Amino acid sequence: MAEKISVSNSAVLLTGESGTGKELFAHAIHQNSSREQFPFVRINCASIPEHLLESELFGYDEGAFTGAKKGGKRGKFELANFGTIFLDEIGDMPLSMQSKLLRVLQEGEVERVGGQKPKTIDVRIIAATHRNLEKMIEEGTFRQDLYYRLNVIKLEIPPLRERKEDIPYIATYLLNKLEKKFHRHGINLTNRVISKLQQHNWPGNIRELENVLERAVNVLEGNTIDIVHLPLYLRENVHFLSEKQKVYVDYNNHSDSFPTLKETLSLVEKQAIINALQLSNGNKLEASKLLGIGKTSLYDKCKQYNIK
């Protein structure tokens, strides 16, 4: 669908959870359009303070306010002329700015802060959000007329947990990207790791998957990522203890026999260290990396808990 509508000039609204790759889709749509030779300009509506957002989007003329640059400054819409502007996190745009953005979409022109005459622009709008805009309209926090201007073509990017069959392909792409970053070559995944990745629900979506793979590359000594290189929370034998590993406490219905928080945390910490040592075949340097602590700290804790 994204490929089909890329040749159009209509506005696109990308929705989906955080980390699903909405910006990647925006880039792909732009690069497959007749505007690819012109700028792709991105602005995060959530990261810019409200009092600066107008000048960032529309620019300002010289002397518009104290501290304004000599000669003024072009805004993002002017910079994106004949190209594409990507309004990320559009659901976080203040209501006051929504009305000004609506005017730009309706009239096809922008007016700088402190300016005297509008400037005609030719820009394609791609907006993205992880918020429920329909619900925001009901609550009065998002303009209905702006929503219909942006929602000409709506693409909902599904979360990773709903397309787990894509994980091997996405992981391969991400590893190629990480190889360039870490100056490595030929990194691959075992079938056990792929199976483990497909069992996870990925609340952080592709961003979380990339984080997991980058972490694995950091602790990798050879070229093959195996279970031991994954974070502890992805390993079933750590996340779900076997019957032999579970710690049972006999409370006997007496409050004085209930373990304190400190005692409970100590039990959990000891078990985590034992698990890490088992997974690393007793290699304390590797175990300390898995636990995210220094080797000296691991030695001290082994001594504290009498772990041989």
C-alpha positions in Angstrom: 0.0 0.0 0.0 2.8 2.4 0.9 4.4 1.7 -2.5 1.2 2.3 -4.3 0.4 5.7 -2.7 4.0 7.0 -2.9 3.4 8.4 -6.4 0.6 10.5 -5.1 0.8 14.0 -3.5 -2.0 13.3 -1.0 -1.3 13.6 2.8 -0.4 10.4 4.6 -1.1 9.5 8.2 1.1 6.7 9.7 -0.1 5.2 12.9 1.3 2.4 15.1 3.0 1.8 18.4 6.3 3.4 19.2 9.2 1.6 17.6 7.3 0.0 14.7 9.3 1.9 12.0 6.9 4.8 11.0 9.8 7.1 10.1 11.3 4.3 7.9 8.0 4.1 6.0 8.0 7.9 5.6 11.5 7.9 4.1 10.5 5.0 1.8 7.4 6.8 0.5 9.4 9.9 -0.2 12.2 8.1 -2.0 9.7 6.2 -4.2 8.0 9.5 -5.2 8.5 12.1 -7.8 9.8 14.4 -5.0 12.8 12.2 -4.2 15.3 14.7 -5.6 14.0 17.4 -3.2 14.3 17.6 0.6 12.9 15.3 3.1 12.5 17.4 6.3 11.6 15.8 9.6 10.3 17.6 12.7 9.3 16.0 16.0 6.3 17.9 17.2 6.8 16.5 20.8 10.4 17.6 21.3 10.1 21.3 20.4 8.7 23.7 23.1 5.3 25.2 22.1 6.7 28.8 22.0 9.4 27.7 19.5 7.3 25.4 17.3 5.7 28.1 15.2 9.1 29.7 14.2 10.6 26.2 13.6 7.7 25.3 11.2 7.1 28.6 9.5 10.4 30.6 10.1 10.6 34.2 11.1 11.6 37.6 9.6 14.4 39.8 10.9 13.4 41.6 14.1 10.4 39.4 14.7 11.5 39.0 18.3 14.4 39.5 20.6 17.3 37.3 19.5 16.0 36.8 16.0 18.8 36.2 13.5 19.8 39.0 11.1 18.0 38.3 7.8 15.5 36.0 9.5 15.3 32.3 9.2 13.5 29.8 6.9 11.1 27.4 8.5 10.8 23.7 7.9 8.0 24.1 5.4 10.2 26.4 3.3 13.1 24.1 3.6 10.9 21.2 2.4 9.6 23.1 -0.6 8.9 20.7 -3.6 9.8 17.8 -1.2 8.2 16.1 1.8 7.8 17.2 5.4 7.5 14.5 8.0 5.5 15.6 11.1 6.4 13.0 13.7 4.4 12.7 16.9 1.6 14.9 15.4 -0.6 13.9 18.3 1.6 16.0 20.6 1.2 19.2 18.7 -0.5 22.0 20.8 -4.1 23.0 19.8 -2.9 26.5 19.0 -0.5 25.2 16.4 -3.0 22.8 15.0 -5.1 25.6 13.7 -2.1 27.3 12.0 -1.0 24.0 10.5 -4.5 23.5 9.1 -4.3 26.9 7.4 -1.1 25.9 5.7 -2.7 22.7 4.4 -5.8 24.5 3.2 -4.1 27.5 1.5 -0.8 26.0 0.5 1.2 28.9 1.9 3.1 29.9 5.0 3.7 33.2 6.7 6.8 33.7 8.8 6.6 35.0 12.3 6.7 38.7 12.0 6.3 38.5 8.2 4.0 40.7 6.1 3.1 38.4 3.2 2.6 34.7 2.8 4.8 32.5 0.7 3.4 29.8 -1.6 4.8 26.3 -1.0 4.5 22.9 -2.6 5.0 20.3 0.1 3.7 16.8 0.7 2.7 16.1 4.3 3.4 12.8 6.0 2.4 12.7 9.6 2.9 10.0 12.2 1.6 9.2 15.7 1.3 6.4 18.2 -1.7 8.1 19.8 -5.4 7.4 19.2 -6.4 10.6 17.4 -10.0 9.7 17.2 -10.2 9.5 21.0 -8.3 12.8 21.2 -10.9 14.4 19.0 -13.6 13.2 21.4 -11.6 14.7 24.3 -11.2 18.0 22.5 -7.4 17.8 22.3 -7.1 17.3 18.6 -8.9 19.2 15.8 -11.3 17.1 13.8 -10.8 19.3 10.7 -7.0 18.8 10.8 -7.5 15.1 11.3 -9.5 14.8 8.1 -6.9 16.9 6.2 -4.1 14.5 7.4 -6.0 11.3 7.2 -6.4 11.2 3.4 -4.4 8.0 3.3 -4.0 6.1 6.5 -1.4 3.4 7.0 -1.3 1.4 10.2 2.0 -0.2 10.9 1.4 -3.4 12.8 3.4 -4.2 16.0 6.2 -6.7 15.7 4.3 -9.3 17.9 1.7 -9.5 15.1 4.3 -10.2 12.4 6.8 -12.5 14.0 7.4 -14.3 10.7 9.2 -11.1 9.7 11.7 -11.3 12.6 14.4 -13.3 10.8 14.4 -10.8 7.9 14.4 -7.7 10.1 17.1 -9.2 12.3 19.3 -9.9 9.3 18.8 -6.3 8.0 19.6 -4.9 11.5 22.7 -7.0 11.8 24.0 -5.7 8.5 23.5 -2.2 9.8 25.3 -3.1 13.1 28.2 -4.7 11.3 29.0 -1.4 9.7 28.7 0.4 13.0 31.0 -2.0 14.8 33.3 -2.7 11.8 32.4 -6.4 12.0 31.5 -8.9 9.2 29.6 -12.2 8.8 27.6 -12.0 12.1 24.8 -14.6 12.1 22.1 -16.0 14.4 21.6 -19.6 15.5 18.2 -21.2 14.9 17.8 -21.3 18.7 18.1 -17.6 18.9 15.7 -17.0 16.1 13.2 -19.3 17.8 13.7 -17.4 21.1 13.2 -14.0 19.4 10.0 -15.2 17.9 8.7 -16.3 21.3 9.0 -12.8 22.8 6.1 -10.3 22.5 8.3 -7.2 21.8 6.6 -4.4 23.6 9.3 -2.1 22.2 8.9 -3.4 18.7 11.7 -3.1 16.2 13.5 -0.5 18.3 13.7 -3.1 21.1 14.9 -5.8 18.7 17.7 -3.6 17.5 18.6 -2.8 21.1 18.8 -6.6 21.8 21.0 -7.3 18.8 23.3 -4.4 19.5 23.8 -5.6 23.0 24.5 -9.1 21.7 27.1 -7.8 19.2 28.8 -5.9 22.1 29.4 -9.1 24.1 30.1 -11.3 21.1 33.6 -12.8 20.7 33.0 -14.9 17.5 30.6 -14.4 14.7 27.6 -16.4 15.9 25.0 -15.0 18.3 23.7 -17.7 20.6 21.3 -17.8 23.6 24.1 -16.8 26.0 24.5 -13.5 24.2 20.8 -12.4 24.7 19.7 -10.3 27.7 18.6 -12.3 30.7 14.9 -11.4 30.3 14.8 -13.2 26.9 16.2 -16.4 28.3 13.4 -18.8 29.4 15.5 -20.6 31.9 16.3 -17.4 33.7 13.0 -15.7 33.3 11.1 -18.8 34.4 13.0 -20.8 37.0 12.7 -24.6 36.9 11.1 -26.4 39.9 14.6 -27.2 41.3 15.6 -23.5 41.1 12.5 -22.0 42.7 12.9 -20.7 46.2 10.1 -21.7 48.5 9.4 -20.1 51.9 7.3 -21.7 54.5 5.3 -18.8 56.0 3.3 -21.0 58.4 0.8 -18.2 58.7 3.1 -16.3 61.1 4.1 -12.8 60.3 7.5 -13.2 62.1 8.4 -15.9 59.5 7.7 -13.7 56.5 10.9 -12.8 54.7 11.9 -9.1 54.7 12.3 -7.3 51.4 16.1 -7.3 51.8 16.1 -11.1 52.3 13.9 -11.7 49.3 16.1 -9.4 47.1 19.1 -11.3 48.3 17.6 -14.6 47.3 16.8 -13.3 43.8 20.2 -11.8 43.4 21.9 -15.0 44.4 19.8 -17.0 41.9 20.5 -14.5 39.1 24.3 -14.9 39.7 24.0 -18.7 39.7 22.1 -18.6 36.4 24.6 -16.3 34.8 27.5 -18.5 35.9 25.7 -21.6 34.5 25.0 -19.9 31.2 28.6 -18.8 30.8 30.0 -22.2 31.9 31.7 -20.6 34.9 33.3 -17.8 33.0 33.1 -14.9 35.5 34.0 -12.2 33.1 31.2 -13.3 30.7 28.8 -13.7 33.7 29.6 -10.2 34.9 28.7 -8.9 31.3 25.5 -10.8 31.3 24.5 -9.3 34.7 25.6 -5.8 33.8 28.1 -5.5 36.7 31.9 -5.3 37.0 34.0 -8.4 37.4 35.2 -7.3 40.9 31.6 -6.8 42.0 30.7 -10.3 40.8 33.6 -11.8 42.8 32.5 -9.8 45.9 28.9 -11.1 45.6 30.1 -14.7 45.0 32.0 -14.4 48.2 29.0 -12.9 50.0 26.7 -15.6 48.9 29.3 -18.4 49.2 29.0 -19.3 45.5 31.9 -21.4 44.4 
